[in-house]
Amino acid sequence: MAHSADQHALTLVLDPEDDLDDLRAVRQLHARPLGQIVCEPDPTCDHHDLAHHLLEALGKTPGERAHAWSRAQLLLEADQIQDLVLLRAHLLSYPALRQLADTTGQTGTRLWILCPRERPTGPIAQLLERRPHMTSTLPELLEQLSITARLHTADDDLPAAGNIDFPELHRRDRPRRSSNDLAHRLRGHDRCTVLSSYSDAHDWTTAWLEAHPDATQQQAADALWHLVAQPVTASESLVRAHAGLDALAAADCPVRSDAFDHLLLDEWGERRPSIYREEIDRAIELADRCPDLAEAGLIALSLITGCRHRIVRILAADLPHDAAGIQLTAHEPWAVPPALRRLLMPLRALAERSGPLTPLLSSLASGAHPNARTLRRVYDQNHVPDSLRVNGTRTGDDNDLTEWLARNSRDVLDRLHPARLFQH
């Protein structure tokens, strides 16, 4: 008997009524940021064309026919697509259906085959004959993939963050290690605010660790990222970071006590309010509209690095397979925001085909390092604002990185990588 997980990987939905309103309802299920897409091939679609339609559903241009399927597989995995609804399945041949089922099976994507017939066509029946599958009705499909049921975010469970009036922390002669160090020289309401924020973040991290006893160091670092990125001030982000680190230490995790020493906000001062989360959301919005993988990756890397000389030298070997951090020579790794990783994973995989020392953005300049003019052209084509462009391509003072380095809470978030949080 087939395992339940195998059965759920492939579902046949028969819709003999083929109602236009139902078709519109299915099309509205397309929500790539939520992990589900709808692929609608045209009536003359063959094996190769189906890959192109899949890439279009993923928001990218088809590109070369020879690499279309492998490119689609990379994007399915990077975008963490959980459900793929295939329309007009009755028009497809068995080779096309088999290739699609193989691709979704390798990425862990559930494939919904919608057939507007009373019974499956010959190619669909041939596919189902050899694979575990389930059957479903159209109302069940619409209910299970309802967008409103998927709007829950990780931030819903986080402790409430303070506002712009959160007390600004004072610098100490010795490194900060405890809640009292963070509340140094604060009195009254300000001191209570800092200690309360610390306690809430510590309790949240402890509860998360209890709920995830088998969590990896990367998963723990990602949980801290969401906790620390929520506040609007660098001071509260730092309070939460120390509280989370202390909770990890209390759970016998091998943490580095100096993970948040020598911060840029101590050297340059704190700029308020924090804009990094808004910049991430804006970068994702722009990158998702980019039809080219390298252009989408450029927008993500621009926000992470902020420097043209660094961005053109990032190699495939500088990123792990999950794109959780960027490791440059003689530098500790920078944590890549979880939401931006799906933009870098397929770009890294494509660059690695030419070798681990291939620059990630080499395709923008036919294998060479892209220059400032090339980067500016890509930015202009995709309407990227100056705030998201790397140094050397902006319209303002291109040589001053002080503002970028001092951005509120950014330096704290950059350190939320396992190599910087834990002893190895």
C-alpha positions as CSV (number, residue, x, y, z in Angstrom):
1,M,0.0,0.0,0.0
2,A,1.3,3.4,-0.9
3,H,2.3,5.7,2.0
4,S,0.1,8.7,2.7
5,A,2.9,11.2,1.9
6,D,3.3,9.6,-1.5
7,Q,-0.4,9.7,-2.2
8,H,-0.7,13.4,-1.2
9,A,2.1,14.3,-3.7
10,L,-0.3,13.8,-6.7
11,T,-4.0,14.6,-6.7
12,L,-6.5,14.2,-9.6
13,V,-9.4,16.7,-9.6
14,L,-12.2,15.9,-12.1
15,D,-14.4,18.8,-13.1
16,P,-16.9,17.6,-15.7
17,E,-19.0,20.8,-15.5
18,D,-16.0,23.0,-16.5
19,D,-17.8,26.1,-15.3
20,L,-16.3,29.5,-16.2
21,D,-16.8,30.8,-12.6
22,D,-15.0,27.8,-11.2
23,L,-12.1,28.4,-13.6
24,R,-11.9,32.0,-12.4
25,A,-11.9,30.8,-8.8
26,V,-9.0,28.4,-9.5
27,R,-7.0,31.1,-11.2
28,Q,-7.4,33.2,-8.1
29,L,-5.5,30.5,-6.1
30,H,-2.3,31.7,-7.7
31,A,-0.3,33.2,-4.9
32,R,3.5,32.5,-5.3
33,P,4.5,34.4,-2.1
34,L,2.3,32.0,-0.2
35,G,3.8,28.9,-1.8
36,Q,1.1,28.0,-4.4
37,I,0.9,28.6,-8.1
38,V,-1.4,27.9,-11.0
39,C,0.0,26.8,-14.3
40,E,-2.2,27.2,-17.4
41,P,-0.6,25.8,-20.6
42,D,-2.1,26.7,-24.0
43,P,-3.9,24.1,-26.1
44,T,-0.9,23.4,-28.4
45,C,1.5,22.9,-25.5
46,D,4.2,20.1,-25.9
47,H,6.8,18.7,-23.5
48,H,9.1,21.7,-23.7
49,D,6.4,24.3,-23.8
50,L,5.0,23.1,-20.5
51,A,8.3,24.0,-18.9
52,H,8.1,27.5,-20.3
53,H,4.5,27.9,-19.0
54,L,5.7,26.7,-15.6
55,L,8.5,29.3,-15.6
56,E,5.9,31.9,-16.4
57,A,3.8,30.8,-13.5
58,L,6.9,31.2,-11.4
59,G,7.3,34.8,-12.6
60,K,10.4,34.2,-14.9
61,T,11.1,34.3,-18.6
62,P,11.4,30.9,-20.3
63,G,15.0,31.2,-21.5
64,E,16.7,28.4,-23.3
65,R,14.6,25.3,-24.1
66,A,17.5,23.0,-23.1
67,H,17.6,24.1,-19.5
68,A,13.9,25.1,-18.9
69,W,13.0,22.1,-16.8
70,S,16.1,22.2,-14.6
71,R,15.6,26.0,-14.1
72,A,11.9,25.4,-13.2
73,Q,12.9,22.8,-10.7
74,L,15.4,25.2,-9.0
75,L,12.7,27.9,-8.8
76,L,10.1,25.5,-7.3
77,E,12.6,24.6,-4.6
78,A,13.9,28.1,-3.9
79,D,10.4,29.6,-3.8
80,Q,9.2,26.7,-1.6
81,I,6.2,26.1,-3.7
82,Q,4.0,23.7,-1.8
83,D,1.1,23.3,-4.3
84,L,1.0,23.5,-8.1
85,V,-2.4,23.4,-9.8
86,L,-2.2,22.3,-13.5
87,L,-5.1,23.5,-15.7
88,R,-6.0,22.0,-19.1
89,A,-4.3,18.8,-18.1
90,H,-6.6,16.9,-20.6
91,L,-4.6,18.6,-23.5
92,L,-1.2,17.3,-22.4
93,S,0.8,14.3,-23.6
94,Y,2.1,11.6,-21.3
95,P,5.8,12.7,-21.6
96,A,4.8,16.3,-20.5
97,L,2.7,15.0,-17.6
98,R,5.5,12.6,-16.5
99,Q,8.2,15.3,-16.6
100,L,6.0,17.7,-14.5
101,A,5.2,15.0,-12.0
102,D,8.9,14.0,-11.8
103,T,9.9,17.7,-11.2
104,T,7.3,18.3,-8.5
105,G,8.2,15.1,-6.9
106,Q,11.8,16.0,-6.6
107,T,11.0,19.4,-5.0
108,G,8.3,18.1,-2.6
109,T,5.6,20.1,-4.4
110,R,2.1,18.7,-4.4
111,L,0.7,18.5,-7.9
112,W,-3.0,19.0,-8.5
113,I,-4.1,17.8,-12.0
114,L,-7.4,19.5,-12.9
115,C,-9.1,17.6,-15.7
116,P,-12.5,19.0,-17.1
117,R,-13.8,15.5,-17.8
118,E,-15.9,12.8,-16.2
119,R,-12.9,10.5,-16.3
120,P,-9.2,11.0,-16.9
121,T,-7.8,11.1,-20.4
122,G,-5.5,8.3,-21.6
123,P,-2.2,10.2,-20.8
124,I,-3.5,11.1,-17.3
125,A,-4.6,7.5,-16.7
126,Q,-1.2,6.3,-17.8
127,L,0.5,8.6,-15.4
128,L,-1.7,7.7,-12.4
129,E,-1.4,4.0,-13.2
130,R,2.2,4.0,-12.1
131,R,2.1,6.5,-9.3
132,P,0.4,6.7,-5.8
133,H,-2.2,9.4,-5.9
134,M,-5.4,10.8,-4.5
135,T,-8.7,12.0,-6.0
136,S,-10.5,15.2,-5.0
137,T,-13.3,17.4,-6.0
138,L,-13.1,21.0,-7.1
139,P,-14.7,22.4,-4.0
140,E,-12.2,20.5,-1.9
141,L,-9.3,22.0,-4.0
142,L,-10.7,25.5,-3.6
143,E,-11.1,25.0,0.2
144,Q,-7.7,23.5,0.8
145,L,-5.8,26.2,-1.2
146,S,-7.8,29.1,0.1
147,I,-5.5,32.1,0.3
148,T,-7.1,33.4,3.4
149,A,-6.2,30.2,5.2
150,R,-2.5,30.8,4.5
151,L,-2.1,34.3,5.6
152,H,-0.7,33.4,9.0
153,T,2.9,34.6,9.4
154,A,5.7,33.8,11.8
155,D,5.4,37.3,13.3
156,D,1.9,36.5,14.7
157,D,3.5,34.6,17.6
158,L,6.2,37.1,18.5
159,P,6.0,39.3,21.6
160,A,4.7,42.7,21.0
161,A,7.4,45.2,20.0
162,G,7.8,48.7,21.4
163,N,7.6,51.9,19.4
164,I,9.9,54.7,18.4
165,D,10.2,55.8,22.0
166,F,12.0,52.7,23.1
167,P,14.9,53.9,25.3
168,E,18.2,54.3,23.5
169,L,20.9,52.1,25.1
170,H,24.1,53.6,26.6
171,R,27.5,52.3,25.7
172,R,29.5,50.6,28.5
173,D,33.2,50.4,29.1
174,R,32.9,46.6,29.2
175,P,31.0,44.4,26.8
176,R,27.3,43.9,27.4
177,R,26.4,40.4,28.8
178,S,23.3,40.7,30.9
179,S,20.0,42.6,31.1
180,N,21.5,44.9,33.7
181,D,24.3,45.8,31.2
182,L,21.7,46.7,28.6
183,A,19.8,48.9,31.1
184,H,23.0,50.6,32.2
185,R,22.4,54.2,33.3
186,L,18.7,54.0,32.6
187,R,16.2,54.8,35.4
188,G,12.5,54.6,36.1
189,H,10.2,53.8,33.2
190,D,13.0,53.5,30.7
191,R,14.8,50.8,32.7
192,C,11.5,48.9,33.2
193,T,10.9,49.0,29.5
194,V,14.2,47.5,28.6
195,L,14.0,44.8,31.3
196,S,10.4,43.9,30.3
197,S,11.5,43.6,26.6
198,Y,14.4,41.4,27.6
199,S,12.1,39.1,29.7
200,D,9.5,38.8,27.0
201,A,12.2,37.9,24.3
202,H,13.9,35.4,26.7
203,D,10.5,33.7,27.5
204,W,9.6,33.5,23.8
205,T,13.0,31.9,22.8
206,T,12.7,29.5,25.7
207,A,9.2,28.4,24.6
208,W,10.4,28.1,21.0
209,L,13.3,25.8,22.0
210,E,10.9,23.7,24.0
211,A,8.6,23.4,21.0
212,H,11.5,22.6,18.7
213,P,13.8,20.2,20.7
214,D,15.5,18.9,17.5
215,A,16.0,22.3,15.9
216,T,19.3,22.8,14.1
217,Q,21.6,25.7,14.8
218,Q,20.4,27.3,11.5
219,Q,16.8,27.0,12.5
220,A,17.5,28.5,15.9
221,A,19.4,31.4,14.2
222,D,16.4,32.0,11.9
223,A,14.0,32.0,14.8
224,L,16.2,34.7,16.4
225,W,16.2,36.6,13.2
226,H,12.4,37.0,13.2
227,L,12.5,37.9,16.9
228,V,15.2,40.5,16.5
229,A,14.0,42.0,13.2
230,Q,10.5,42.9,14.5
231,P,11.3,46.1,16.6
232,V,11.5,49.5,15.1
233,T,14.7,50.6,17.0
234,A,18.2,49.2,17.1
235,S,18.1,49.3,20.9
236,E,15.2,47.0,21.2
237,S,16.6,44.7,18.5
238,L,19.8,44.5,20.6
239,V,17.9,43.8,23.7
240,R,16.1,40.9,22.0
241,A,19.3,39.6,20.5
242,H,21.0,39.3,23.9
243,A,17.9,37.8,25.5
244,G,17.7,35.2,22.8
245,L,21.4,34.4,23.1
246,D,21.0,34.0,26.9
247,A,18.0,31.7,26.4
248,L,20.1,29.5,24.1
249,A,22.9,29.4,26.6
250,A,20.4,28.4,29.3
251,A,19.4,25.5,27.1
252,D,23.0,24.3,27.0
253,C,23.6,25.5,23.4
254,P,27.3,26.3,22.7
255,V,26.8,30.1,22.1
256,R,29.4,32.7,21.7
257,S,29.1,35.3,24.4
258,D,30.8,37.9,22.2
259,A,28.4,37.6,19.3
260,F,27.1,41.2,19.7
261,D,30.3,43.0,20.8
262,H,31.8,45.9,18.9
263,L,28.5,47.0,17.2
264,L,28.4,49.7,14.6
265,L,25.5,51.4,16.3
266,D,28.0,52.1,19.3
267,E,30.5,53.6,16.9
268,W,28.2,55.6,14.6
269,G,25.1,56.1,16.8
270,E,21.6,54.9,16.3
271,R,19.5,56.1,13.4
272,R,15.8,55.8,13.9
273,P,13.4,54.4,12.9
274,S,14.5,51.0,11.6
275,I,13.8,50.6,7.9
276,Y,15.5,47.3,7.1
277,R,12.3,45.1,7.2
278,E,10.6,47.6,4.9
279,E,13.6,47.5,2.5
280,I,13.4,43.7,2.5
281,D,9.7,43.7,1.6
282,R,10.4,46.3,-1.2
283,A,13.3,44.3,-2.5
284,I,11.2,41.1,-2.7
285,E,8.4,43.0,-4.4
286,L,10.8,44.3,-7.1
287,A,12.7,41.0,-7.5
288,D,9.5,39.0,-7.9
289,R,8.7,41.1,-10.9
290,C,12.2,40.5,-12.5
291,P,11.9,38.0,-15.3
292,D,15.6,37.1,-15.1
293,L,17.2,35.2,-12.2
294,A,20.4,37.3,-12.1
295,E,18.5,40.5,-12.0
296,A,16.3,39.3,-9.1
297,G,19.5,38.1,-7.3
298,L,21.2,41.5,-7.9
299,I,18.4,43.3,-6.0
300,A,18.7,40.9,-3.1
301,L,22.5,41.1,-3.0
302,S,22.4,44.9,-3.2
303,L,20.4,45.1,-0.1
304,I,22.6,42.6,1.8
305,T,26.1,44.0,0.8
306,G,25.5,47.7,-0.1
307,C,28.9,47.8,-1.9
308,R,29.5,47.5,-5.6
309,H,33.1,46.1,-5.2
310,R,31.8,43.4,-2.9
311,I,28.7,42.4,-4.9
312,V,30.5,41.6,-8.1
313,R,33.0,39.4,-6.4
314,I,30.6,37.1,-4.5
315,L,31.2,33.6,-5.9
316,A,29.0,30.5,-5.9
317,A,31.3,29.0,-3.3
318,D,30.6,32.0,-1.0
319,L,27.0,30.8,-0.4
320,P,25.9,27.5,1.1
321,H,23.2,25.5,-0.7
322,D,20.4,27.1,1.4
323,A,21.9,30.6,0.8
324,A,21.6,31.3,4.6
325,G,24.8,33.4,4.7
326,I,27.5,35.1,2.6
327,Q,31.1,34.1,3.4
328,L,33.7,36.4,2.0
329,T,37.4,35.9,2.5
330,A,38.8,37.2,5.8
331,H,35.2,38.1,7.0
332,E,32.8,36.4,9.2
333,P,29.6,35.4,7.3
334,W,26.7,37.8,7.0
335,A,23.3,36.3,7.7
336,V,21.0,36.5,4.7
337,P,17.4,37.4,5.7
338,P,15.3,34.3,5.4
339,A,12.9,36.0,2.9
340,L,15.7,36.8,0.5
341,R,17.2,33.3,0.3
342,R,14.8,32.0,-2.3
343,L,16.1,34.7,-4.7
344,L,19.7,33.5,-4.3
345,M,19.3,29.7,-4.2
346,P,18.6,29.2,-7.9
347,L,21.2,31.9,-8.9
348,R,23.8,30.0,-6.9
349,A,22.9,26.7,-8.4
350,L,23.1,28.1,-12.0
351,A,26.5,29.7,-11.3
352,E,27.9,26.6,-9.7
353,R,27.4,24.7,-13.0
354,S,30.3,26.6,-14.3
355,G,32.4,26.0,-11.2
356,P,32.4,27.1,-7.5
357,L,34.5,30.1,-8.3
358,T,32.0,31.5,-10.8
359,P,30.7,35.0,-9.8
360,L,27.0,34.9,-8.9
361,L,26.3,37.9,-11.2
362,S,28.5,36.8,-14.1
363,S,25.5,36.3,-16.4
364,L,24.7,40.0,-16.3
365,A,28.0,40.7,-18.1
366,S,28.5,37.5,-20.2
367,G,30.9,35.9,-17.7
368,A,32.7,39.0,-16.6
369,H,32.3,41.1,-13.5
370,P,29.4,43.6,-14.1
371,N,30.6,47.2,-13.9
372,A,28.7,50.2,-12.4
373,R,27.1,51.0,-15.8
374,T,25.7,47.4,-16.1
375,L,24.3,47.5,-12.6
376,R,22.8,50.9,-13.1
377,R,21.1,49.7,-16.3
378,V,19.5,46.7,-14.5
379,Y,18.4,49.0,-11.7
380,D,16.8,51.4,-14.1
381,Q,15.0,48.7,-16.1
382,N,13.5,47.4,-12.9
383,H,12.7,50.8,-11.3
384,V,14.9,50.1,-8.2
385,P,15.0,53.1,-5.9
386,D,18.3,54.7,-4.9
387,S,18.0,53.3,-1.4
388,L,18.3,49.7,-2.7
389,R,21.2,50.3,-5.0
390,V,24.8,49.5,-4.1
391,N,27.4,52.2,-3.5
392,G,28.7,53.5,-6.8
393,T,25.4,53.3,-8.7
394,R,23.3,55.8,-6.8
395,T,22.5,59.3,-7.9
396,G,23.6,60.9,-4.6
397,D,27.0,60.7,-2.8
398,D,28.2,57.4,-4.2
399,N,31.4,57.2,-2.0
400,D,29.9,57.6,1.4
401,L,29.0,54.3,3.1
402,T,28.5,55.8,6.6
403,E,24.7,56.0,6.3
404,W,24.5,52.4,5.0
405,L,26.7,51.1,7.8
406,A,24.8,52.9,10.5
407,R,21.4,51.7,9.5
408,N,19.3,50.9,12.5
409,S,19.6,47.3,13.8
410,R,21.2,46.2,10.6
411,D,24.5,45.2,12.2
412,V,22.7,43.1,14.8
413,L,20.7,41.2,12.2
414,D,23.8,40.6,10.1
415,R,25.3,38.6,13.0
416,L,22.4,36.2,13.3
417,H,24.3,33.4,11.5
418,P,25.2,30.1,13.2
419,A,29.0,30.7,12.6
420,R,28.7,33.9,14.6
421,L,26.2,32.8,17.2
422,F,27.6,29.4,18.1
423,Q,31.0,27.9,19.0
424,H,32.4,25.4,16.5
